[in-house]
Every structure is written in structure tokens, then in C-alpha cells.
Amino acid sequence: MTAHDKPDDPSEPDESAEPRVSATPDGPAEPDGRERRIAAARGAARLLTRSPMTVTLAERVTALAEGVADVTAPDGMSDMYGDGVVADLEDEVARLLGKEDAVFFPTGTMAQQVALRCWAGRTGNATVALHPRAHPEVHEGGALSVVSGLRTVHPTDEPRCPTADEVRDFEEPFGTLMLELPLREAGFVLPDWQELTDVVAAARERDAVVHLDGARLWECTTHFGRPLPEIAAVADSVYVSFYKSLEGIAGAALAGPRTLTDEARAWRHRYGGLMFQQFPTAVSALLGLKRVLPRLPEYVTHARVVAQALHEGFTAARVPWSRVHPDPPHTHQFQVWLPYDADVLNEAALTQAEETGTQLFWRWFPEGPPGLSVTEVTVTGPGLAWTPDDVRAAVAEFVRRLP
């Protein structure tokens, strides 16, 4: 199982619930100590982030009931087939991103398929240029081609977004350029602002439209030094997630011109995404926009402190080789690499949490040549309490449990 096969799970830190043994949408799974890991995390007093897998059903329901009055009228209409609180959520997303309209989807996979097939109809070209490690290529079971009849091409396979020259000089036409910001599989990496605007301009020189896979766009403002509307304005359409950074239950939105969102609503119905009621998801998304979104810059800033302390801790512990990537992190999520088998690192992480009440790492995956492993680190509210000394001490305890 490679890092590319890992479940898209927010506790890793990213998205759907981990399997025990059975297959997942992202590939086969193996027994992975899921229940032990959840128990260790629930018992830990110190964490960098809290995995949604450790939140109980009662906690979820209670949080929604207690928070609903902060984001909507509790005695108002909930929703029916996309109106009520769902429509309120769409309006708020459009406002935050500076787009004409936004449409709610139950999943990002559906939202992006619809967006890309709508653009294919407008451009007359069903070819989508994207990174081979972008979410649709890695985590969606080939849905773009199998379900939506689209074809994908890759301007680069380097672990970064494509450059303007790579887009401009690509050997065949494409109707849409899709950019994942940040590119999760490469380490939550982002281009700089000039690189981003240059690659968009190169796509437009080729008469292609630009779509942003902005599942984690919310936390990109610190890196780019620009507000969300200015970032979103570089693209013709933007998909955003409500749970990958905003700690919501699920759900996504597609934002862009009203002509696109009107068509997207028709395709949402055809794809089975027009749900009778979605008020729990919509309320949790509105709570995330109100409570979590304003804190993301703080998370990003502190993630850089944590990353530097991790590097210092592994250096002080004389680990033969380690890497924090990117250095410094572009968002509040980043990778850590170590030259040990994933099973060894997972056991060390689990025993540290169980014995000390400190959870430093969630789960490691084999990646690259044998004996090399990677994990993803997320810094959110619980992590803000960690000082550099706390991080270095936790690293020392973790390394003490390695062979």
C-alpha cells in the first residue's frame, strides 16, 4: 500500500473514514489498527489536531444543536431539495469567493465531474489537463472517464503544479486546465502567486478554461498573501470542500458564473445529488465558515513553528535522515518522511499516545523505496498550545520507541 493508495481521510489528515480490512474507493486496504488508533487518540491529552474519526455521534449531534442559532434561525425552515439553509450556504460561499453563484453538492467527486463535463460542453473539448496525482486521478476510481466520458492528460508529473511553459507547450489541445490548490499528494504544495497567474494565462492563450480543485483553498490565503476572492478570481470555476479544512460533516460547493451553476444544478439532479434534505451538512458547513475559516491563517502560521521544531527534534535525536516537506509548509498541513518501515513507525506512534497521552503522529504509510515512509501532519486548534519545546520533547519520546 503506497501513500497514493491511502484513504482520503482528514485524520491522515484527510478525509473519508478508514476501512478495517475491506476495499475502499481509493484501493484495497489492510488491517491497520484502526480501533486501537482511535482509542489512543481519544485518550490523549495532547494532540496537534483531533481526527473526526474520534468524535462521537453524540458530540456531533450536540455541536449541531448548540451551534445552529449562530448561523441560521433555529425556528426557520430547514431545507427541501436544496432550498432553506442549503440555499443560504450557497449564497455565503458565493460571497466569500467573490463568484456570481454557488451550488451545493453532497460530494466533491460529484461537484468536479459536473463542473468539468459542463466546461467540456462549452469548449467542445472533453480533454482535461491536470496533475497525475490530483484527486480525480488518485481517489475517484477513474470516474472522470468511466462516468462522465472525459479524457485526462498530464502537462507534468513533477511533484508540483504545472508551470506556464508546460501548459503552453503541451503537445495536444485540452478544453479545461484543472489545478489542485494545494496539491495534497505532493505535500500540500502551492505555486507562488506569479507562477499561478502565469499558468492561468498560458491556459487562456490556448483557449482553455481554468477550474480550481480548491478542496483546501480556504487555507491558501497566507501563502498567496491575498484574500479568497482574489485567489478564486483567477479561475472560471472553483470547487471547495466543507470538511477537509472546515471540520464540517461532509459536502462541497461549485462556484462560478450563474450560467454554469444553473447547468450544474441540472446535472446534480441527474447524478443523484439532489437530496431531499441536507440540513445537518449545511449547518455544519456554515459553522465551519463562521468558526474555523477565520482561524486558518493562525493554523498555517503555527504549522510552520511545528514543522521547524520537528526538524530540530529529529536532528537532535540523531535520526539518520528525516525530511519535513515542504519546508516551510505552504498550509497548515505538510508531510514528514523517515527511513523506517511504516509498521515500525505506526507502533511507535501508538505506544507513545497510549503511554504518554501525547499523540504526535496519526498514521504512517510506505512510500518510495523499501524502508521509507511518510505521514501527514495537520495543525489545528489543539496544536496551537504546543510550543517548540513541546514538539521537540514529543519527537524525543517518539524516537526513543524506534529500533
SVG drawing of the C-alpha trace seen along z (x, -y; Angstrom):
<svg xmlns="http://www.w3.org/2000/svg" viewBox="-40 -40 63 47">
<polyline fill="none" stroke="black" stroke-width="0.4" points="0.0,0.0 1.6,-3.3 0.9,-6.8 -1.0,-7.2 -3.3,-4.4 -4.0,-5.9 -7.6,-6.7 -8.5,-10.4 -9.0,-10.8 -8.9,-14.0 -7.3,-12.2 -4.4,-11.4 -5.1,-14.2 -7.6,-14.0 -10.9,-12.6 -13.2,-9.5 -13.3,-7.0 -10.6,-4.4 -11.5,-0.8 -10.7,2.1 -10.0,4.8 -12.3,4.3 -11.6,2.4 -12.2,-1.4 -12.8,-3.8 -9.1,-4.5 -7.9,-0.9 -7.5,2.2 -6.9,1.9 -5.2,3.9 -5.8,4.4 -4.3,1.2 -5.1,1.0 -7.9,-1.5 -9.7,-0.8 -6.5,-0.9 -5.5,-4.2 -8.9,-5.8 -8.8,-4.7 -5.3,-6.1 -6.3,-9.4 -9.4,-9.6 -7.3,-9.0 -4.6,-11.5 -4.4,-14.8 -2.2,-16.5 -2.7,-16.4 -1.8,-18.5 -5.3,-18.0 -8.4,-16.0 -9.3,-13.4 -13.0,-13.4 -12.8,-9.6 -12.5,-10.2 -15.6,-12.5 -18.6,-10.5 -22.0,-10.7 -23.4,-12.3 -20.7,-15.0 -21.6,-15.7 -25.3,-16.0 -24.8,-18.1 -22.5,-20.5 -25.0,-21.0 -27.9,-21.6 -25.9,-24.1 -24.4,-25.9 -27.4,-26.2 -28.5,-29.5 -25.2,-31.1 -25.6,-30.5 -29.4,-30.4 -32.8,-30.8 -33.5,-27.7 -37.2,-28.1 -36.9,-28.7 -37.3,-26.2 -34.6,-23.5 -34.4,-22.6 -36.2,-20.6 -34.4,-19.8 -31.8,-22.5 -33.7,-25.5 -33.7,-26.9 -30.5,-26.6 -28.8,-24.9 -29.6,-27.9 -28.2,-30.2 -25.0,-28.2 -24.7,-28.6 -25.1,-32.3 -22.4,-32.5 -19.9,-30.5 -20.5,-32.7 -20.0,-35.8 -16.8,-34.5 -15.3,-33.5 -16.5,-36.6 -18.3,-34.4 -21.7,-35.1 -23.3,-31.9 -22.5,-28.6 -24.3,-25.3 -24.2,-22.7 -23.1,-19.1 -23.1,-16.1 -19.5,-15.2 -16.6,-16.9 -16.2,-14.0 -19.7,-14.8 -19.1,-18.5 -15.9,-18.3 -17.3,-15.8 -20.2,-18.1 -18.1,-21.2 -15.7,-19.5 -18.4,-18.0 -20.2,-21.4 -17.0,-23.0 -16.4,-20.3 -19.8,-21.0 -19.0,-24.7 -15.5,-24.4 -16.3,-21.4 -13.2,-19.6 -13.7,-16.7 -10.0,-16.6 -9.0,-17.9 -5.4,-18.7 -4.5,-18.0 -1.8,-16.6 -1.5,-12.8 -1.5,-13.0 -4.6,-15.2 -7.6,-13.9 -9.7,-12.7 -6.7,-10.6 -5.9,-9.0 -9.0,-8.8 -12.1,-8.6 -11.8,-5.3 -11.5,-6.7 -14.8,-8.5 -14.0,-11.3 -13.7,-8.8 -15.9,-6.0 -18.9,-8.1 -18.5,-11.4 -16.8,-10.4 -13.9,-12.8 -10.3,-12.2 -7.3,-13.4 -3.8,-14.4 -0.9,-15.5 1.3,-18.5 3.8,-17.4 4.4,-14.6 6.7,-16.6 5.5,-16.8 4.2,-20.4 1.6,-22.3 2.4,-22.6 4.4,-25.6 3.2,-28.1 5.7,-26.7 4.5,-23.1 0.9,-24.2 1.7,-26.5 3.9,-23.9 1.8,-20.8 1.5,-18.8 -2.2,-18.4 -5.3,-20.5 -7.4,-20.4 -10.6,-22.2 -10.0,-22.7 -7.0,-23.1 -7.7,-21.8 -5.4,-23.0 -5.5,-21.4 -4.6,-24.1 -2.9,-22.9 -1.7,-19.6 -2.2,-17.3 -0.4,-14.2 2.8,-16.2 2.8,-17.5 0.1,-20.2 2.2,-22.3 1.3,-25.6 2.9,-27.6 3.7,-31.2 1.3,-33.9 3.2,-34.8 3.5,-31.1 -0.2,-30.7 -1.2,-33.7 1.3,-32.8 0.0,-29.2 -3.6,-30.5 -2.6,-33.0 -0.9,-30.2 -4.1,-28.1 -6.2,-31.0 -3.7,-31.6 -4.8,-28.1 -8.5,-28.9 -8.9,-26.6 -10.9,-27.4 -9.5,-27.1 -11.1,-25.1 -9.7,-25.1 -9.9,-21.9 -10.0,-24.1 -11.0,-21.5 -8.4,-23.1 -8.5,-26.6 -9.7,-28.1 -6.2,-27.9 -4.2,-29.3 -4.6,-33.0 -1.5,-33.1 0.8,-31.6 -0.5,-33.8 -0.9,-36.9 -4.2,-37.6 -7.9,-37.3 -10.1,-34.4 -12.0,-36.4 -8.8,-37.5 -7.5,-33.9 -10.8,-32.5 -10.9,-35.2 -8.0,-33.6 -10.3,-30.7 -13.6,-30.3 -14.9,-27.9 -13.9,-26.7 -14.8,-23.6 -14.5,-23.9 -15.0,-21.3 -16.7,-21.8 -15.0,-19.1 -11.3,-18.9 -10.4,-22.1 -13.6,-23.5 -14.4,-20.5 -17.9,-20.0 -19.7,-16.7 -19.4,-16.5 -20.4,-18.3 -19.0,-20.6 -19.8,-23.6 -19.1,-24.6 -18.8,-28.4 -18.7,-30.3 -20.9,-32.1 -24.7,-31.6 -24.9,-30.1 -22.5,-27.3 -24.2,-26.8 -27.7,-26.6 -26.5,-23.8 -24.7,-22.2 -27.9,-22.0 -29.5,-20.1 -26.5,-17.6 -26.6,-17.3 -30.1,-16.0 -29.1,-13.6 -26.1,-12.3 -28.4,-11.6 -27.1,-14.5 -30.3,-16.4 -31.0,-15.2 -34.4,-15.6 -32.8,-17.2 -29.2,-18.2 -29.6,-20.5 -27.1,-18.7 -24.4,-19.0 -25.4,-22.6 -25.5,-23.7 -22.1,-22.1 -20.7,-23.9 -22.0,-27.2 -20.5,-26.7 -17.1,-25.9 -17.2,-29.0 -18.0,-31.1 -15.8,-29.5 -13.0,-27.7 -12.3,-29.7 -11.1,-32.8 -8.6,-30.7 -7.0,-29.0 -4.3,-31.7 -3.3,-31.1 -3.1,-27.4 -0.9,-27.9 1.4,-30.2 1.7,-27.8 2.2,-24.8 5.5,-26.4 6.6,-26.6 5.7,-22.9 7.5,-21.9 10.7,-23.7 10.6,-22.1 10.0,-18.6 13.1,-19.1 15.1,-20.2 13.8,-17.3 14.8,-14.7 18.2,-16.3 18.8,-16.4 17.7,-12.8 20.3,-11.8 17.8,-10.1 19.8,-9.1 17.7,-11.0 14.4,-12.9 12.5,-15.5 9.7,-17.9 8.1,-18.8 7.5,-21.5 9.9,-23.5 8.3,-25.7 4.8,-24.4 2.5,-26.2 -0.6,-25.5 -1.4,-24.0 -0.8,-20.5 2.6,-19.0 4.5,-15.8 7.2,-14.2 9.4,-11.5 11.6,-9.0 13.8,-6.0 11.8,-3.3 9.1,-0.8 5.6,-2.1 4.7,0.7 7.6,-0.3 6.6,-4.0 2.9,-3.2 3.7,-1.1 5.9,-3.9 3.2,-6.5 0.6,-4.3 2.6,-3.3 3.6,-7.0 0.0,-8.1 -1.0,-5.2 1.9,-5.6 2.3,-9.3 -1.0,-10.8 0.7,-12.7 -0.3,-11.9 2.4,-13.3 1.6,-11.3 -1.6,-9.6 -0.6,-7.1 2.4,-6.3 2.5,-4.9 5.2,-3.2 6.3,-5.4 9.2,-5.2 11.9,-2.5 11.5,0.1 12.2,-1.3 11.0,-4.8 7.7,-6.1 5.6,-9.3 3.0,-10.8 0.8,-13.9 0.7,-16.4 -2.1,-18.8 -2.1,-21.6 -5.5,-22.9 -6.9,-24.3 -5.4,-21.7 -2.0,-22.2 -1.8,-25.9 -1.0,-25.0 2.2,-23.3 5.4,-25.2 8.6,-24.3 9.9,-22.7 6.8,-20.6 7.3,-19.4 10.9,-18.6 10.2,-16.7 7.5,-14.7 9.9,-13.9 12.4,-12.6 9.8,-10.3 8.8,-9.1 12.3,-8.3 13.0,-6.5 10.5,-3.9 12.2,-3.3 14.7,-0.4"/>
</svg>
